[in-house]
Amino acid sequence: MPDIIITEPMDQDAADGLTRRYDVLFDPSLADRPDDIIAAVAGSRALIVRNRTQVRGDLLDAATALQVVGRLGVGLDNIDVDACRERGIPVYPATGANTDSVAELVIGALFALYRGAYHASGEVLAGRWPRLELKGLEVQNRTLGLVGFGAIARAVAKRAVPLGMTVQAFDPNIADDDPAWEALDVRPADLATVLRESDAVSLHVPLIEATRHMIDEAAIASMRDGARLINAARGGIVDELALAEALKAGKLGGAFFDVFEAEPVAQGSHLEGVPNLILAPHIGAMTGEADRRVSFMIADKVTRVLEGEEVDGQA
């Protein structure tokens, strides 16, 4: 049996570094073959995954020798962390390694949602000249609302304020007198205020029971007419059917989604044909630079655990 199983894409140089020290099964297609993971994991000491491999139930029951789980990213909704903890298996996310890449995606989404010109290549090359239709709007002097004020949200705020945006954020886990608010020129607010008073709302919370469908029909109805909504956090935070209806009705001026309740999105989804909706295939952390940072961070943590060292950053 291999010492380490890697079930999803990982930077090749980082994977090669592990292969030089251990017997490694590196097969990114395994995420689509959960039965094969279960068959292979017995006797393995480490498991490295992204967001599609479900580390729970039968897989954990079969992983009798597992010493560590490395997550190539930060979200943990595909890992039963409590069950791992009960088995004495530490779980290490790549905290901080993809912060800047996700923040840049959010800022890019803001520009794309307010300036429709980025999608006009076909019309321009066809001889049409839709200048008036693509007049667009500016982001400066607008209010950006952040739902969650962790590392990625703070990196977004750090970029948005110099663009001339007013930034407010909701995070019940951060005290109003925390120095981060003043340092980043961000105003703390409750969720209702963030939704009601923001021109654009960007989501930055984990997917847990308390956040599942927190942006539902009622929440969207409370938003400003024409507001933009960005989700580069986790699918399931937004009720996708309510989102589709709000865009069709013109309640929202646009939305950018990088994450979905089911990934990949099935053909015939209720999001198909919805106007003013930009979709991406969960690429927030998938810049070349972020992928290397994430991969080498997790390779290092897994190696250190297998060598018996103390490692910080456990989930």
C-alpha positions as CSV (number, residue, x, y, z in Angstrom):
1,M,0.0,0.0,0.0
2,P,1.3,3.6,-0.7
3,D,2.4,5.8,2.2
4,I,0.6,8.8,0.7
5,I,-2.4,9.0,-1.5
6,I,-3.1,12.2,-3.5
7,T,-6.6,12.2,-4.9
8,E,-6.8,15.5,-6.7
9,P,-4.6,18.0,-8.6
10,M,-1.4,19.1,-6.9
11,D,1.6,21.0,-8.1
12,Q,3.9,18.4,-9.7
13,D,7.1,19.6,-8.1
14,A,5.5,19.4,-4.7
15,A,4.2,15.9,-5.5
16,D,7.6,14.9,-6.8
17,G,9.2,16.0,-3.6
18,L,7.0,13.6,-1.7
19,T,7.6,10.8,-4.1
20,R,11.4,11.1,-3.5
21,R,10.8,10.2,0.2
22,Y,7.7,8.0,0.2
23,D,5.7,5.6,-1.8
24,V,3.1,7.9,-3.3
25,L,-0.1,7.2,-5.3
26,F,-0.8,10.4,-7.2
27,D,-4.0,10.1,-9.2
28,P,-6.1,13.2,-9.6
29,S,-8.9,11.1,-11.1
30,L,-9.4,9.3,-7.8
31,A,-11.8,12.0,-6.6
32,D,-14.3,10.6,-9.1
33,R,-13.8,7.0,-8.0
34,P,-14.4,7.0,-4.2
35,D,-14.6,3.2,-4.1
36,D,-11.0,3.0,-5.5
37,I,-9.9,5.4,-2.8
38,I,-11.4,3.2,-0.1
39,A,-9.7,0.2,-1.6
40,A,-6.3,2.0,-1.7
41,V,-6.3,3.8,1.6
42,A,-6.0,0.8,3.9
43,G,-2.4,0.9,5.2
44,S,-1.8,4.4,3.9
45,R,-0.3,6.9,6.3
46,A,-1.4,10.2,4.7
47,L,-4.2,11.4,2.4
48,I,-4.0,14.7,0.4
49,V,-7.2,16.1,-1.1
50,R,-8.8,19.2,-2.4
51,N,-12.5,19.9,-2.1
52,R,-14.1,17.0,-4.0
53,T,-12.9,13.9,-2.1
54,Q,-15.3,13.1,0.7
55,V,-13.2,12.2,3.8
56,R,-15.8,10.6,6.0
57,G,-17.7,7.4,6.6
58,D,-16.5,4.3,4.8
59,L,-13.3,6.0,3.7
60,L,-12.3,6.8,7.3
61,D,-13.4,3.3,8.4
62,A,-11.0,1.8,5.9
63,A,-8.1,4.1,6.7
64,T,-6.9,2.2,9.7
65,A,-3.3,3.5,9.5
66,L,-4.0,7.1,8.5
67,Q,-1.9,9.6,10.4
68,V,-2.7,12.9,8.7
69,V,-5.1,14.5,6.1
70,G,-3.8,17.4,4.1
71,R,-6.3,19.8,2.5
72,L,-5.1,21.6,-0.6
73,G,-7.2,24.7,0.2
74,V,-9.0,26.0,3.3
75,G,-12.6,24.9,3.2
76,L,-13.3,21.7,5.2
77,D,-16.9,20.9,4.3
78,N,-15.8,17.8,2.5
79,I,-13.9,16.4,5.5
80,D,-15.5,15.1,8.7
81,V,-13.1,16.9,11.0
82,D,-14.8,15.6,14.1
83,A,-14.6,12.0,13.0
84,C,-10.9,12.5,12.1
85,R,-10.3,14.1,15.5
86,E,-11.9,11.1,17.3
87,R,-9.6,8.8,15.4
88,G,-6.5,10.9,16.3
89,I,-6.0,12.0,12.7
90,P,-5.0,15.7,12.4
91,V,-6.4,17.7,9.4
92,Y,-4.3,20.4,8.0
93,P,-5.7,23.0,5.6
94,A,-3.5,25.4,3.6
95,T,-4.5,28.4,5.7
96,G,-3.3,31.6,4.1
97,A,-1.7,30.1,1.0
98,N,-4.5,31.1,-1.4
99,T,-5.7,34.3,0.3
100,D,-4.4,36.7,-2.3
101,S,-5.5,34.7,-5.3
102,V,-9.1,34.5,-4.1
103,A,-9.1,38.2,-3.2
104,E,-7.9,39.1,-6.7
105,L,-10.7,37.0,-8.2
106,V,-13.2,38.9,-6.2
107,I,-11.9,42.3,-7.2
108,G,-11.8,41.1,-10.9
109,A,-15.4,40.0,-10.5
110,L,-16.4,43.4,-9.2
111,F,-15.0,45.0,-12.4
112,A,-16.6,42.4,-14.6
113,L,-20.0,42.9,-13.0
114,Y,-20.0,46.7,-13.2
115,R,-18.3,47.0,-16.7
116,G,-19.9,44.6,-19.2
117,A,-17.4,45.4,-21.8
118,Y,-15.2,42.4,-21.0
119,H,-17.7,40.1,-22.8
120,A,-18.1,42.0,-26.1
121,S,-15.4,40.4,-28.3
122,G,-17.9,38.4,-30.4
123,E,-20.0,41.4,-31.1
124,V,-17.0,43.7,-31.9
125,L,-15.6,41.1,-34.3
126,A,-19.0,40.6,-35.9
127,G,-19.0,44.3,-36.9
128,R,-21.5,45.5,-34.2
129,W,-20.5,48.4,-32.0
130,P,-22.5,48.2,-28.8
131,R,-21.0,51.2,-27.0
132,L,-24.2,52.4,-25.4
133,E,-25.3,49.0,-24.2
134,L,-21.9,48.4,-22.6
135,K,-21.5,51.9,-21.0
136,G,-21.2,50.2,-17.6
137,L,-20.6,51.7,-14.1
138,E,-17.7,52.5,-11.9
139,V,-16.8,50.8,-8.6
140,Q,-15.5,53.9,-6.9
141,N,-17.9,55.6,-4.5
142,R,-19.8,52.4,-4.1
143,T,-20.3,50.3,-0.9
144,L,-18.9,46.8,-0.8
145,G,-20.4,44.5,1.9
146,L,-18.4,41.5,3.1
147,V,-20.2,38.7,4.8
148,G,-17.4,37.3,6.9
149,F,-14.2,39.2,7.8
150,G,-11.5,36.5,7.9
151,A,-8.2,36.6,6.0
152,I,-9.6,36.5,2.5
153,A,-12.3,39.2,3.2
154,R,-9.6,41.4,4.7
155,A,-7.4,40.9,1.6
156,V,-10.4,42.0,-0.5
157,A,-11.0,45.1,1.7
158,K,-7.3,45.9,1.4
159,R,-7.7,46.1,-2.3
160,A,-11.2,47.7,-2.5
161,V,-10.6,50.7,-0.2
162,P,-7.8,52.2,-2.5
163,L,-10.3,51.8,-5.4
164,G,-12.5,54.4,-3.7
165,M,-15.0,51.9,-2.2
166,T,-16.6,52.1,1.2
167,V,-16.3,48.7,2.9
168,Q,-18.5,47.3,5.6
169,A,-18.5,43.8,7.0
170,F,-20.5,41.4,9.1
171,D,-18.7,38.8,11.3
172,P,-20.2,37.9,14.7
173,N,-16.9,36.3,15.7
174,I,-14.9,39.5,15.6
175,A,-15.4,42.2,18.2
176,D,-16.3,45.7,17.2
177,D,-13.2,47.0,18.9
178,D,-10.8,44.6,17.1
179,P,-8.0,46.7,15.6
180,A,-8.4,45.1,12.2
181,W,-11.5,47.2,11.5
182,E,-9.7,50.5,11.8
183,A,-6.5,49.2,10.3
184,L,-8.3,48.3,7.1
185,D,-10.8,51.2,7.2
186,V,-13.8,48.8,7.3
187,R,-17.0,49.4,9.3
188,P,-18.5,46.6,11.3
189,A,-22.2,46.0,10.7
190,D,-24.9,43.4,11.3
191,L,-25.9,41.1,8.4
192,A,-29.2,43.0,7.7
193,T,-27.3,46.3,7.3
194,V,-24.6,44.8,5.1
195,L,-27.3,43.3,2.8
196,R,-29.5,46.4,2.8
197,E,-26.9,49.1,2.4
198,S,-24.3,47.5,0.1
199,D,-24.1,48.0,-3.7
200,A,-22.1,44.8,-4.0
201,V,-22.0,41.9,-1.5
202,S,-19.1,39.3,-1.4
203,L,-19.4,36.2,0.7
204,H,-16.5,34.9,2.9
205,V,-17.9,32.4,5.3
206,P,-17.4,28.6,5.6
207,L,-20.2,26.2,4.7
208,I,-21.7,25.0,8.0
209,E,-25.3,24.4,9.1
210,A,-25.6,28.0,10.3
211,T,-24.5,29.4,6.9
212,R,-26.3,27.0,4.5
213,H,-28.7,29.1,2.4
214,M,-28.1,32.1,4.6
215,I,-28.5,34.1,1.4
216,D,-32.0,32.9,0.6
217,E,-35.0,34.5,-1.1
218,A,-35.7,36.8,1.9
219,A,-32.1,37.8,2.2
220,I,-31.9,38.7,-1.6
221,A,-35.2,40.6,-1.3
222,S,-33.6,42.8,1.4
223,M,-30.7,43.7,-0.9
224,R,-30.6,46.9,-2.9
225,D,-32.2,46.8,-6.2
226,G,-29.5,46.3,-8.8
227,A,-27.0,45.0,-6.3
228,R,-24.2,42.6,-7.3
229,L,-23.5,39.4,-5.5
230,I,-20.2,37.5,-5.4
231,N,-19.6,34.0,-4.0
232,A,-16.1,32.7,-4.1
233,A,-16.5,31.1,-0.7
234,R,-18.6,27.9,-0.7
235,G,-21.5,26.5,-2.7
236,G,-24.6,26.1,-0.5
237,I,-24.3,29.5,1.2
238,V,-26.7,30.8,-1.5
239,D,-30.0,29.4,-2.5
240,E,-29.2,29.0,-6.2
241,L,-32.9,28.9,-7.3
242,A,-33.6,32.1,-5.4
243,L,-30.5,33.6,-7.1
244,A,-31.7,32.6,-10.5
245,E,-35.2,34.1,-10.0
246,A,-33.8,37.4,-8.6
247,L,-31.5,37.8,-11.7
248,K,-34.3,36.9,-14.1
249,A,-36.6,39.5,-12.4
250,G,-33.9,42.2,-12.4
251,K,-33.8,42.4,-8.6
252,L,-30.0,41.9,-8.8
253,G,-27.9,43.6,-11.3
254,G,-25.5,40.7,-11.6
255,A,-23.8,37.9,-9.9
256,F,-20.4,36.1,-10.0
257,F,-20.2,32.5,-8.7
258,D,-17.1,30.4,-8.5
259,V,-18.6,27.8,-6.2
260,F,-21.8,25.8,-6.4
261,E,-24.0,23.4,-4.3
262,A,-23.1,20.6,-6.7
263,E,-19.8,20.5,-8.5
264,P,-19.4,20.2,-11.4
265,V,-22.7,21.9,-12.3
266,A,-25.0,19.5,-14.1
267,Q,-26.3,20.2,-17.6
268,G,-29.8,21.6,-17.5
269,S,-29.1,23.5,-14.2
270,H,-31.5,26.1,-13.2
271,L,-28.6,28.5,-13.6
272,E,-28.5,27.9,-17.3
273,G,-29.6,30.9,-19.4
274,V,-29.9,33.2,-16.4
275,P,-29.0,36.8,-17.4
276,N,-26.2,38.8,-15.9
277,L,-24.6,35.7,-14.3
278,I,-20.9,34.9,-14.6
279,L,-19.8,31.4,-13.6
280,A,-16.3,30.0,-13.0
281,P,-15.3,26.4,-12.2
282,H,-14.1,26.9,-8.6
283,I,-10.8,28.6,-9.7
284,G,-10.4,31.1,-6.9
285,A,-7.3,29.4,-5.5
286,M,-6.1,28.1,-8.9
287,T,-3.5,30.6,-9.9
288,G,-0.1,29.1,-10.6
289,E,1.4,30.9,-7.7
290,A,-1.3,29.9,-5.2
291,D,-1.3,26.3,-6.3
292,R,2.4,26.1,-5.6
293,R,2.1,27.8,-2.2
294,V,-0.8,25.5,-1.3
295,S,0.9,22.4,-2.5
296,F,4.3,23.0,-0.9
297,M,2.7,24.0,2.4
298,I,0.7,20.8,2.6
299,A,3.6,18.6,1.4
300,D,5.7,20.2,4.2
301,K,3.0,19.7,6.9
302,V,2.3,16.1,5.8
303,T,6.1,15.3,5.7
304,R,6.6,16.7,9.2
305,V,3.7,14.7,10.7
306,L,5.0,11.5,9.1
307,E,8.4,12.3,10.6
308,G,7.0,12.7,14.0
309,E,7.3,16.4,14.3
310,E,5.0,18.9,16.0
311,V,3.0,20.8,13.4
312,D,0.9,23.9,13.9
313,G,-2.2,24.9,11.9
314,Q,-4.4,21.9,12.6
315,A,-8.1,22.3,11.9
